[in-house]
């Protein structure tokens, strides 16, 4: 039996996700940048930290006119120990505790990190104080971490911000980075399909007693659930069933110059469609029923990139009845 292939992928939004934050959240983030924690006083007198645009209990709108400063000290409400932080996941490079911390004067808690060496130093009800960064930009990470604090001790000074022409402006937007690293174990059927691509072949599968062949089978017949244990070589020619003309730039670094066409191709000998790019003709010429053939790379690999695109064969279009069930 062939050892199943394993692929490692990273999903990341280029440049981060940019969004506006509105008046309420913007006021809170501006306070963090300036080295203070602020909350919103609600109609019933509760102080909400972090503030939201609406009261979570009554849905009444929150106003920036009702902001009050809280803390800086706070109390740990509950916590969880992180013994083995990961560089790509956690802000601290040493063991720490995640904790819900209720700043003095607030009625709700905020999630943050407590910087202590061992879990024995943590306890519910312990007093903590924020340790501020000097390079604050207007985000929760402007607090590097919270540290143990004894009431009556001096409040640590907030480091001054480096001079900036925009340092007095309110925070109106944020850029959030996001990255997901994951592994995919291909499984027996997908491994067979991928290894076939490395040989310039499209391998499908069918179940015992069935005539339905599925290119790039995931291991089971989608209509019956039976294992597609029988390998079947599928043609690298087919018919366009549906397609989309893409006119939006920047969707992917790998995307061709716009406009371009993405299409579902019903392969000859298969009972499912295969997704790919259409090249070799103008976008205006692409149509349902058009016959196309795979354009293979000269250097084949065990992935979908072995097929560069699909291009017209010049054969007469297929009859609608031949592909109407695959739209």
C-alpha positions in Angstrom: 0.0 0.0 0.0 1.3 3.5 -0.9 2.0 5.7 2.0 -0.6 8.5 2.0 0.7 12.0 1.1 0.7 14.7 3.7 0.7 18.4 2.6 1.5 21.4 4.9 -0.3 24.6 4.1 -0.4 28.2 5.4 -3.5 30.4 5.0 -2.7 34.0 5.5 -4.5 37.2 4.4 -1.9 39.4 2.6 -1.1 42.5 4.5 -3.5 41.7 7.3 -7.3 42.4 7.6 -8.0 46.2 7.7 -11.2 47.5 9.3 -12.6 50.7 10.8 -13.5 50.5 14.5 -16.1 53.2 15.0 -16.4 55.8 17.8 -16.8 53.5 20.8 -14.1 50.9 20.1 -11.9 53.7 18.7 -12.1 55.6 22.0 -11.1 52.5 23.9 -8.2 51.7 21.6 -7.1 55.4 21.7 -7.0 55.1 25.5 -4.8 52.0 25.3 -2.4 53.7 23.0 -2.2 56.6 25.5 -1.6 54.2 28.4 -4.9 54.1 30.1 -7.9 51.7 30.3 -11.3 53.1 29.7 -14.8 51.6 30.0 -18.3 52.7 29.1 -20.8 53.5 31.9 -24.1 51.9 31.0 -27.6 53.2 31.8 -27.9 51.0 34.9 -24.5 52.2 36.2 -22.4 49.2 35.2 -19.0 49.9 33.6 -18.3 47.7 30.6 -14.7 46.8 29.8 -13.9 46.3 27.0 -16.7 48.5 25.8 -19.0 47.5 22.9 -21.2 49.7 20.7 -24.3 48.3 22.4 -25.2 47.2 26.0 -25.0 43.4 25.8 -28.0 43.0 28.0 -30.4 45.7 26.8 -29.0 46.5 23.3 -29.1 50.2 24.1 -26.5 52.2 22.2 -23.3 53.1 24.1 -22.0 56.7 23.9 -18.4 57.9 24.1 -19.7 60.6 26.4 -20.2 58.0 29.1 -16.6 56.7 29.1 -14.8 56.5 32.5 -11.2 55.5 33.3 -10.7 52.3 35.2 -7.8 50.5 36.9 -5.0 50.5 36.3 -4.9 47.7 38.8 -7.2 44.8 38.5 -8.3 41.4 40.0 -7.9 38.0 38.4 -11.3 36.4 38.1 -10.2 33.1 36.5 -7.1 31.8 34.7 -5.5 29.1 32.7 -1.8 28.2 32.6 0.2 28.0 29.3 3.2 25.8 30.1 4.5 25.6 26.5 3.9 28.8 24.5 4.4 28.6 20.8 6.3 31.4 19.1 3.8 31.6 16.2 0.7 31.6 18.4 1.5 33.4 21.7 2.9 36.9 22.4 5.2 35.8 25.3 8.1 33.5 24.7 7.9 32.0 28.3 5.3 30.2 30.3 2.4 32.5 31.4 -1.2 32.5 32.4 -4.2 33.6 30.3 -6.6 35.3 32.7 -9.9 37.2 32.9 -9.0 40.4 34.7 -11.5 42.8 36.1 -9.9 46.3 36.3 -10.8 48.3 39.4 -14.0 50.2 38.8 -15.2 47.9 36.1 -18.1 45.4 36.3 -16.8 43.1 33.5 -13.5 41.4 32.8 -11.0 41.5 29.9 -8.9 38.6 28.6 -5.2 39.1 28.8 -1.9 37.5 29.9 -0.3 37.4 33.4 3.5 37.3 33.3 4.6 34.9 36.2 7.1 32.1 36.1 5.0 29.2 37.6 1.4 28.3 38.1 1.9 28.4 41.8 2.2 32.2 41.6 -1.3 32.4 40.1 -4.6 32.5 42.1 -8.1 33.6 41.6 -8.5 37.0 43.3 -4.8 38.0 43.0 -4.1 41.6 42.3 -2.3 42.5 39.0 -1.1 45.7 37.3 -0.6 46.3 33.5 2.9 46.5 32.1 2.7 48.8 29.1 4.7 48.7 25.9 6.6 51.8 24.8 5.6 51.3 21.1 1.9 51.4 21.6 -0.3 51.6 18.5 -3.9 51.3 19.8 -4.6 47.7 20.6 -5.0 45.2 23.4 -1.3 44.2 22.8 -0.3 47.7 24.0 -0.4 46.0 27.4 2.5 43.6 27.1 1.2 41.6 30.1 -0.2 42.0 33.6 2.1 41.4 36.6 1.4 40.7 40.3 0.7 43.8 42.3 0.4 44.6 46.0 -2.1 47.2 47.0 -0.3 50.3 48.3 2.7 49.8 46.1 3.6 52.6 43.7 1.8 52.5 40.3 4.4 51.9 37.6 4.8 54.8 35.2 3.5 54.4 31.6 6.4 54.7 29.2 6.1 57.7 26.9 5.3 57.2 23.3 8.0 58.0 20.7 7.2 61.2 18.9 4.8 60.8 15.9 3.0 63.4 13.8 -0.2 61.4 14.4 0.2 60.7 18.1 -2.6 63.0 19.1 -5.1 61.6 16.6 -7.9 59.1 17.6 -7.6 55.5 16.5 -10.0 54.9 13.7 -8.9 51.6 12.2 -6.9 48.5 12.9 -5.0 46.0 10.8 -5.3 42.4 12.1 -2.9 39.7 11.0 -4.2 36.2 10.7 -2.4 33.0 9.8 -3.5 29.4 9.9 -1.0 26.6 9.5 -2.4 23.2 8.9 -1.7 19.7 7.6 -3.8 17.6 5.3 -3.4 13.8 5.2 -4.5 12.9 1.6 -5.8 9.4 2.3 -5.5 6.4 0.0 -7.8 7.7 -2.8 -6.5 11.2 -3.0 -2.9 10.0 -2.8 -3.6 7.8 -5.8 -5.0 10.7 -7.7 -2.1 13.1 -6.8 0.5 10.5 -7.7 -1.3 10.1 -11.0 -1.0 13.8 -11.7 2.8 13.4 -11.3 2.6 11.0 -14.2 0.4 13.2 -16.4 -2.8 11.1 -15.7 -6.1 11.9 -14.0 -7.1 8.9 -11.9 -10.7 8.5 -10.7 -12.4 5.9 -8.7 -15.6 3.9 -8.6 -17.4 1.6 -6.2 -17.8 -2.1 -6.7 -21.0 -2.7 -8.8 -21.3 1.0 -9.9 -20.6 2.5 -13.3 -20.2 6.1 -11.9 -16.6 7.3 -12.0 -15.4 10.2 -9.9 -12.2 12.1 -10.8 -10.2 13.1 -7.8 -12.3 10.7 -5.7 -12.2 11.4 -1.9 -12.6 7.7 -1.2 -16.4 7.2 -1.3 -19.2 7.4 -3.9 -21.0 10.6 -3.0 -24.4 9.1 -3.8 -24.1 5.8 -1.9 -21.2 6.2 0.5 -19.6 3.0 -0.9 -15.8 3.0 -1.1 -14.4 3.9 -4.5 -11.8 1.2 -4.4 -11.5 0.6 -8.1 -9.1 2.9 -9.9 -10.1 4.2 -13.3 -8.0 6.4 -15.6 -10.1 9.4 -16.7 -9.5 11.4 -19.9 -7.8 14.8 -19.7 -10.4 16.2 -22.1 -13.9 17.3 -21.3 -16.7 19.8 -21.6 -17.2 23.2 -19.8 -20.5 23.0 -17.8 -20.4 26.3 -16.0 -17.9 29.2 -15.9 -17.1 32.6 -14.4 -15.3 35.5 -15.9 -13.2 37.1 -13.2 -12.6 40.9 -13.3 -11.5 41.5 -9.7 -7.8 42.0 -9.3 -5.7 40.9 -6.4 -7.6 37.8 -5.4 -4.4 35.7 -5.4 -0.8 36.2 -6.1 -1.1 33.1 -8.4 -4.0 34.4 -10.4 -3.4 35.4 -14.0 -4.0 38.9 -15.3 -7.7 39.9 -15.4 -10.0 39.2 -17.0 -9.7 35.4 -16.8 -12.1 32.5 -16.7 -12.6 29.8 -14.1 -14.7 26.8 -15.1 -16.1 23.5 -14.1 -15.1 20.8 -16.6 -17.0 17.5 -17.0 -14.2 15.1 -17.9 -14.8 12.4 -20.5 -15.4 9.2 -18.6 -16.2 10.9 -15.3 -19.4 11.6 -13.5 -18.2 14.8 -11.7 -16.7 18.1 -12.7 -13.1 19.3 -12.4 -12.3 22.9 -11.6 -9.7 24.9 -13.5 -8.6 27.9 -15.5 -9.5 28.3 -19.1 -6.8 29.8 -21.4 -6.0 29.7 -25.1 -8.9 31.8 -26.2 -10.5 35.2 -25.4 -12.9 35.3 -22.4 -15.7 36.2 -24.8 -15.3 32.9 -26.6 -15.7 30.7 -23.5 -19.1 29.1 -23.4 -21.0 26.2 -21.9 -20.5 23.0 -23.9 -17.1 24.0 -25.2 -14.7 21.1 -25.5 -11.4 21.6 -23.7 -8.1 19.7 -23.0 -5.7 19.9 -20.0 -2.4 21.8 -20.6 0.2 19.9 -18.5 3.4 21.3 -17.1 6.6 20.0 -18.5 7.8 19.2 -15.0 5.0 17.3 -13.3 4.4 17.2 -9.6 1.9 15.4 -7.3 -0.5 18.3 -7.0 -3.1 20.2 -9.0 -0.5 22.6 -10.3 0.6 19.9 -12.8 -2.4 21.1 -14.9 -1.6 24.7 -15.9 -5.0 25.3 -17.4 -7.6 24.0 -19.9 -7.7 25.1 -23.5 -10.1 24.6 -26.4 -9.7 21.5 -28.5 -11.4 22.9 -31.6 -14.0 20.1 -31.6 -17.7 20.8 -32.0 -19.5 21.8 -28.8 -21.2 19.1 -26.8 -25.0 18.9 -26.8 -26.7 20.4 -23.7 -28.3 17.0 -22.9 -24.8 15.6 -22.4 -23.9 17.8 -19.5 -27.2 19.3 -18.2 -27.2 17.0 -15.1 -23.8 18.4 -14.0 -24.7 22.1 -13.8 
